[in-house]
Amino acid sequence: MLGAYSSYQKELFERVFWMRETKGLTFKAIADALVTEGYRAPRGGLLGAESVFSIYKKGVGRVKRLNASPRLEIRAIEIFTV
């Protein structure tokens, strides 16, 4: 389940991320462009600025989480002599 995005969700996030980071578009402008290109929300609904913001925010968090180094913590050490 770690990488449980569908191929459509990955494509949609990559388009949103590219338009936001490279072109500097607003979420409303991104939504309008994606609707014009025929994109819909992952569950089939219309894409609005709020939906695009949610896709962007959750996608960025997902990328950070997947690329983060695992945190290790040593809690207890026991040594036994035989």
N, C-alpha and C positions, 0 to 999 in steps of 0.2 A: 504493500500500500504506500510505500515511500514515494514513489513517482506515479501516483494514480491519476494524473491528468490524461485526458483523452488526447488524441492527435489534434482534434479540432480546438480544444482548450489551449493546447500549446501554441498552435498557429495564431489563435486570437490574441493570446497574451503577447506573443512576439510582435504582432502588428501594433498593438496598443503601446507596448514599451518603445518600439522604434519610433512611432509617431510622436510620443511624448518626449523622449530623450533626444532624438536626433532633430526632429522638426520643431520641437517646442510648442506643439499645438495644445489648445485647451481640451479638456475632456469632452466638452460639447462639440468642438470641431472634429475631434477624433470619432465621436459617435456618429456625427453626420456623414463623415467620409466612409466609415465602415458600413453604414446602412446603404449608402450609394453603391458600394462595392458588393452588396448582397449578403453581408454578414448578419447574423442574428445572435442573440444571447445563447449560451450553451444549452439552455433548456427550451430554446425555441422562441423566446419572447423578443420584443423589440429592444434594441440597444439605445439607451439614453445616456446622458452624461453621468448619472449616478451608477449605472451598470458598468460603464467604462472605468470609472474611478475604482469601483470594487474589484474589477478584474486586475487593474494595475496594482492596487495596494496588496491584494492577496498574492498576486504573482511575484511581486518583489520580495515579499516576506518568504514565500516558498523557495525562491532562488537563494536567498540568504541562508535559510535553514538547511537546504540541501548541500550548499557549499561550505558550511561551517565545519570547523574541525571538531571532532568529538571531545567532549569535556570528560576527563577522567579524574576520579577522586578516590584516593586510598583511604578507607575508613578504619580498618583494623588490620594488624599483622599479628599472627600467632606463630610462635616457633616451638616445635616439639622436639625433644631429644629422645632418641631410641636407645 
